[in-house]
Amino acid sequence: MTHASQPNCAPIGRILADRVLPGFQRTQKLPLRISCLGTVSYAGATDADYRDRSVSLGEAASPEAAIALAALRVSRGNLGPGEDTALRFEPRLIVIQDSALGLVLAGEIRAGIILWQQPVANDSEARRIVIEASRKRGMAFAASGRGDHAAARVLRFGAALLEARLIDPLWRETAAELLRLPQAA
């Protein structure tokens, strides 16, 4: 007697490797950390006085909870680095990382909302982004050396925005699913 395999049945090893283990690995990297990247300066500061700063916004137990917390903090404008009222903070990016500092999701802050960046589709796209971001960082370094601090800051932010797509491979599928638009009713 010959056993015919079902074409739509996957072997148990493949199911474990493709579905169960990645989910288990993701739970091992919780909680997720949410932070805001931006620039700080004091009133009356010159372009040379602006500094890049990362501000911790909290932790979450899931990507969905992290997105909700980030959206709440951005909508309320609750992103500042502290109680110093003379210190100005210009928020630029929201970053969600796992406990091993793997990038889960990142997005640009514009007009009180977060424009989440689509994760790279594959490793070759990731390599292209790394090359372009490195080029921009080199240009920023050169601009800073010339004393053009405003241009350097713009170039550094452009590089960071590109790098926001460099989602850790473990989280790429999850991030892509979270960013899919709901189907129209």
C-alpha positions, -999 to +999 in steps of 0.1 A: +000+000+000+014+034-010+007+065+011+000+095-010+010+128+006-014+157+007-002+186-014-014+212+012+000+194+043+034+205+056+057+183+075+057+189+112+094+199+112+087+226+086+057+239+107+079+240+138+107+258+120+086+283+101+058+291+126+064+279+162+101+287+167+101+323+154+072+331+177+090+315+207+122+335+198+102+367+197+087+361+231+123+356+245+131+391+234+103+409+253+096+434+267+099+459+238+115+493+244+100+524+229+122+555+225+121+588+206+151+601+187+154+638+182+175+669+187+179+691+218+190+726+222+185+756+245+167+788+235+189+809+213+213+780+204+232+781+171+232+752+147+264+739+163+247+737+197+220+712+186+226+676+199+210+643+189+192+627+219+173+595+226+145+597+251+130+565+266+092+564+264+086+531+281+082+494+276+055+471+262+047+434+261+038+432+224+044+451+192+007+462+191+010+476+227+043+493+218+027+510+187-003+521+208+020+535+235+041+554+210+010+568+192-004+580+226+028+597+236+032+614+202-005+625+201-001+640+235+032+656+227+046+638+257+081+632+243+105+657+261+137+647+278+129+661+312+117+690+333+141+717+320+117+742+304+146+760+287+156+728+268+139+724+235+134+689+221+125+683+184+112+647+181+121+630+148+118+592+150+100+567+172+120+534+176+108+501+190+135+476+199+134+442+215+154+434+247+184+424+226+182+458+208+169+443+176+148+468+156+111+459+157+097+489+141+105+526+135+087+556+121+091+593+114+071+618+135+053+644+114+024+667+125+017+647+156+015+613+139+040+585+133+047+574+097+059+539+103+085+527+078+080+495+059+106+469+067+131+457+041+118+428+021+151+409+021+188+409+029+199+424-005+175+454+000+190+457+035+225+459+021+215+486-003+200+507+025+231+502+046+253+515+018+231+545+012+228+553+049+266+550+052+271+574+023+247+599+039+266+596+072+299+603+054+284+633+038+271+645+072+306+641+087+321+661+059+294+688+063+301+690+100+338+694+093+330+723+071+310+739+099+277+733+081+259+718+111+224+723+098+232+703+066+250+676+087+219+672+110+196+669+079+219+642+064+222+623+097+184+623+100+181+611+063+204+582+072+185+574+103+152+574+084+167+549+059+180+527+088+145+527+102+136+501+075+164+478+088+140+457+109+156+427+126+149+396+104+131+379+133+106+408+133+102+416+096+071+395+090+054+407+122+062+444+113+049+440+077+017+424+090+012+453+115+016+479+088-008+463+063-039+485+059-071+470+071-093+457+042-121+480+032-155+469+044 
